[in-house]
Amino acid sequence: MSMRVVSNGDLHVTAPYLTSKKTVMRFVQDNEAWIAQAMRKVADVNAKRYNFYAQLPLETKEQVQEAVERLDEMLRPLLLKYTALMGVQPTKITYKPTISRWGSCNKKTGTIQFSTYLLLLPDWCVEHVVVHELAHLIEANHGPKFHALMDRYFPRWKEARKATRMAVRKS
């Protein structure tokens, strides 16, 4: 049997198909200390994520519009630089206050979306996200060809990815 505490704080227990409920409950009771510790850790991570994103209030249309304008101003020179360098051209750029990902790319339509929360990251991490999404216009997945593109156009991409993750965790 195994168990884990997922991001919303729920406990997920996996057991073989014919395991009795009594056996599962005993397993849970025997691991109460681990469960409590894991739940505290998840709550701490969630609090840090909340604090990070709360630094950029996006509760009104005006706040969202201001953030979009600031981000567009920040990204425009990076997009000009890297589209020329990489020989790609997105068909559309959009901005949304997403917390699940910094950017996304639809290779078929050429559309790239950036999270307005990029405004909370260091400039070089934002640059990494721009290159990452533009690279998806060439290579859709995260395989060796994609990593070769990142190595070529933004050699510090692994460091930037780590710094981006740490920015959210230390808030």
N, C-alpha and C positions, 0 to 999 in steps of 0.2 A: 504494500500500500504506500501511497505517497500523498502529500498535501502541499498546498501553497496558498498564500494569501495574495489575491489579485489586486489590481490597482484601485478598485473601489472599496477594498477592505473585506470583501467576502472571502470565506475559506472554501477552497475547492479540494475535495478529497477524492482520490482515485483508488479504486479497489477492484480486485478480480470480480467477475460477474456474479459468482455464487457466494460471495462473502456475506455473512449475516450482518444485519443492522447492529446487533449487539457487539460484534467484533469491531466493526467500524467505529462505533461510539467509544469503545474501550481504547482504540487507537487514538482517537481525538483527545480523550481524557488524559491518556498517558503523555500527551504532547502539549498540554495546556500552556506550559511555560514558553515553549517555542512559539506557539500560536500567538500568545500575548506579545512577545518580542517582535515577531513578524508584523503584527498589526500596528504596533507603535512605529516601526520602521516605515511602513506604507503611509501611515498618517503624517509622519515627518516629511516624507518625499512629497506628498500631496500639498502640504502646507508651503513647502519651498516653491513648488510649481505655482501655486496660487499667488504667493508674494511676488514672484518674478513677473508674472503676467499683469498683476495689479499695478505695476509701475507705469503702465501705459493705459490710462483710462479710456475706454472706447464704449462709453455708455450712451452717448448722444450722437445724433447724426453729424453734428458739428465736430465732435472729437474724432469721429471716424474720418470725416472729410479732411480734417487737418492732418491726420496721420497718413492718409493716402497721398496727400500733396507732398508731405515731407519725404515719404518713402520714394515717390516717383522722382523727386528732385535728387535724391541720393543714388537711385539706381540708374537713372538715365545715362550718366557718363560711363558707368560700368557696362551697361548693355551696349552702348556704342563701341566701346573698346573691344569687348569680347566677341560681339557678333562679327566685327570686321576680322579679328584675329582667327576666329574659329570657322568663318565662312558659313554662318547660319543666320537665319532671320526668323524670329517668331512672328506669327501672324497676328497675335493679340497678347497683350500683357494685362493681367488683372491683379487687383489687390483685395484680400479679404482677411479679417481678423481670425485666422485659423490658429489653433494651438496644437493640432495633431501633427502638423508638418510645416516646415519653413517655406517650402515651395513645392510645386507640382508641375509636370509637363505632360501634355497630350501630344505625343509625337505625330499622330495622324492629322490633327487639326493645326498643329504648330502653336497651340495656346500654352502660355506659361502663367501660372498664378503664384504670387508671392504673398506671404503672411505679413500683415502690417506690423506684427510683433518683431519683425527683423530690426525695427528701430531700437530695440533693446540690446542688440548685439554689438560687439566691437566691429568696426568697419571691415577689417580683414575677414571676419567670419561671414559678413554679409556678402563680400566679394566671392567667397567660396560657394555660397548658395547660388549666386548668379551663374557662376561657371558650371556648377553641378546641373542646374536646370537647362542651361544651353547645351551642355553635353548630351542631355537626353534627346535633343533634336537630332543628334547623330546616332546615338545608341540608346535604345529604349531601356534596357535592363542594367543591372549593376555588375555585369560580368567583367572579364579581363579586358575587353575592348573599351568599356566605359572607364575602367580604372586607368588604362593607358592614356585616355583623353584627359582625365583629371591630372595625371602625372605630368603631362605635356603642358597643359594650360594653367594649372594651379598646383605646383609641386608640394605645397604645404597643406594640401587638402585633408590629410589624416589628422594633422595637428589642429586645423581649423574645426574639423568635425568634433574632436575631443573638447576643444575650448568652448564650442557652442553648447555641448551637452553639460559641461561644467557650469556655464553661466546660469543655466536653469536650476541646477542642483544646489548652488551655494546661496541662493537668494533667501 
